[in-house]
Amino acid sequence: MSWLIPLTTSVIVFATTLFILGRLFQKEALRRRRVFLSSSSATNTLTVNSFNDTRKEDRRIAGFLHPYCNAGGGGERVLFAAIAYLQVNDPNVLSVVYTGDVDSSGAPISKQEILKRCRERFGITLDESKVEFIHLKWRWLVEDSTWKRFTLIGQGLGAALLGAEAMWRLVPDVFLDTHGLAFSYPVARYLGGAGPDKKAMPIVAYIHYPTISASMLARVSNRETTYANNVDVSSSAWRSTAKLLYYRLFSFIYTTALLVSPPSFLSVNSSWTKAHVDALLKTRRETASLLSVVISVIELGLTLAGWSEPSAAQETRVRRIYPPCDVQSLRDFSLKGRKKVVFSCAQFRPEKDHAKQIQAFALLFKAHPELFVSEENKNGSAAGLKLVLLGSARHKEDLERVEVLKKLAKDLGIESHVEFRLNAPYSELLHWLSVSSIGISTMVEEHFGIGVVEFMGAGLIPVVHASGGPIMDIVVPVDGHPTAGYLASSAEEFAAQLYTALRMDENEALAMRTRARDSSARFSTEAFERGFGALWEDVKKVW
């Protein structure tokens, strides 16, 4: 029992330190909140409430952590659709976005520019007086380029520090993470928490994909070469073993962070993500291990400090809320007379695997050159079948990645049949969706696939990777009808499926386009609003 006294002393010191720091932080947070509200354009709709004392029930600040809110991807659509819902259905809520977006000169992007891009990219118009943006200077801590080695752990630490910066700038009434920064939850909970006689700040998480999953460990264990497991590692037994141990260590830390401070409300975007998160949460209920001891000791210290309340172990409800897809505005596009265009819509990130699209297109060109010749131009120099890659490039690394892709197309001899459209406005996205024949997506284990849904809503025939959200939720039989699309894995399979889709006769193609469009209605903005609205009503019950 000699260990009992030092352990008890450590817990008491830990709790006392947290208590003192917490009280000092809360005092400063109150001052900063008042300064923010007094200088905000929303002062005419929100009262200057104190940080911890009783507040009017209809005056709240919703803080959204989304460091890349101007990126123009599916996660950003979720963010702005949620804010749009609050502006219409809970107009006395001020939405505050913690972001780190900067222009080419390094200066913070203005609210007006962000909202303009939101309108152009998503067709979502927001009321400027009910949304504010707080610029975070530490976004670089969660960027891939900052952590050349031990990226996962480095970005996890960066997320915690970024969450701390957000709470230091402004403590909201409810904290919503729409980006996927799980390590910010403990920080938000304890810096945004209240004393034992007050309610703690609710934390809402919308998880697009788990930071670590069993499939990631399996790929390293099986020594598969991917964008996240390069050939230097996969070809080496000792490096693969070392990386597997690292992944297991990170999985332990990630699980600890999530279970020490579980979100008050946890939602995911797909069946694939839900399955992985459910498996993760089972750790707490089924595993009596060092993880359980670590969690118990930390929670004991926080309870003694008054930053947490004792609670019985219980299952965490994981809600599946499909992300909003603007399928309604796509339904007017004609399903007939489509051009010979294979359309790709995805951010130029490594996991999107644009290289496989170009490789598949080159294989198709080699096997069926007749598809690349139009009636108007028999030499096929710059006519016939075309691959259009549209997407946002967030920073220098993305732009460099595009240049590599352009070189790949040139080296494979299909440069004249591949077109890149970077950071295009929403109107151009709609144009390509209205004229293209096929939509292609090659990402492995796409957590959902908003782009795939948009393909189907616009009447494109999807040819997508046979994994993740596309195979579990989207390109599936619905109401007894056949699958409206094709699945593939390798570049060779994609080339074969593209050929199958291109060679269908007009009636077959029209029938599949119609089934695809009808199936996409399951993922409308209205469906998202119903799911998010039900979650929001539950959030309001704990205020």
Stockholm file with secondary structure:
# STOCKHOLM 1.0

chainA/1-543         MSWLIPLTTSVIVFATTLFILGRLFQKEALRRRRVFLSSSSATNTLTVNSFNDTRKEDRRIAGFLHPYCNAGGGGERVLFAAIAYLQVNDPNVLSVVYTGDVDSSGAPISKQEILKRCRERFGITLDESKVEFIHLKWRWLVEDSTWKRFTLIGQGLGAALLGAEAMWRLVPDVFLDTHGLAFSYPVARYLGGAGPDKKAMPIVAYIHYPTISASMLARVSNRETTYANNVDVSSSAWRSTAKLLYYRLFSFIYTTALLVSPPSFLSVNSSWTKAHVDALLKTRRETASLLSVVISVIELGLTLAGWSEPSAAQETRVRRIYPPCDVQSLRDFSLKGRKKVVFSCAQFRPEKDHAKQIQAFALLFKAHPELFVSEENKNGSAAGLKLVLLGSARHKEDLERVEVLKKLAKDLGIESHVEFRLNAPYSELLHWLSVSSIGISTMVEEHFGIGVVEFMGAGLIPVVHASGGPIMDIVVPVDGHPTAGYLASSAEEFAAQLYTALRMDENEALAMRTRARDSSARFSTEAFERGFGALWEDVKKVW
#=GR chainA/1-543 SS CTTHHHHHHHHHHHHHHHHHHHHHHHHHHHHHHHHHHHHSTTTTTSCCCCSSSCCCTTCEEEEEECTTTTSCSHHHHHHHHHHHHHHHHCTTEEEEEEECCBCTTSCBCCHHHHHHHHHHHHCCCCCGGGEEEEECTTGGGGSGGGCSSSHHHHHHHHHHHHHHHHHHHCCCSEEEECSCCTTHHHHHHHHSCCCTTSCCCCEEEEESSCSSCHHHHHHHHTTCCBTTBCHHHHTCHHHHHHHHHHHHHHHHHHHHHHHHSCCSEEEESSHHHHHHHHHHHHHHHHCCSHHHHHHHHHHHHHHHHTSSCCCCCCCCCEEECCCCBCCGGGTTSCSSSCCSEEEEECCSCGGGCHHHHHHHHHHHHHHCGGGGCCSSCTTCSSCSSEEEEEECCCSHHHHHHHHHHHHHHHHTTCGGGEEEEESCCHHHHHHHHHHCSEEEECCTTCSSCHHHHHHHHHTCEEEEESSHHIIIIISSCBTTBCCSSEEECSHHHHHHHHHHHHTSCHHHHHHHHHHHHHHHGGGBHHHHHHHHHHHHHHHHHTC
#=GC SS_cons         CTTHHHHHHHHHHHHHHHHHHHHHHHHHHHHHHHHHHHHSTTTTTSCCCCSSSCCCTTCEEEEEECTTTTSCSHHHHHHHHHHHHHHHHCTTEEEEEEECCBCTTSCBCCHHHHHHHHHHHHCCCCCGGGEEEEECTTGGGGSGGGCSSSHHHHHHHHHHHHHHHHHHHCCCSEEEECSCCTTHHHHHHHHSCCCTTSCCCCEEEEESSCSSCHHHHHHHHTTCCBTTBCHHHHTCHHHHHHHHHHHHHHHHHHHHHHHHSCCSEEEESSHHHHHHHHHHHHHHHHCCSHHHHHHHHHHHHHHHHTSSCCCCCCCCCEEECCCCBCCGGGTTSCSSSCCSEEEEECCSCGGGCHHHHHHHHHHHHHHCGGGGCCSSCTTCSSCSSEEEEEECCCSHHHHHHHHHHHHHHHHTTCGGGEEEEESCCHHHHHHHHHHCSEEEECCTTCSSCHHHHHHHHHTCEEEEESSHHIIIIISSCBTTBCCSSEEECSHHHHHHHHHHHHTSCHHHHHHHHHHHHHHHGGGBHHHHHHHHHHHHHHHHHTC
//
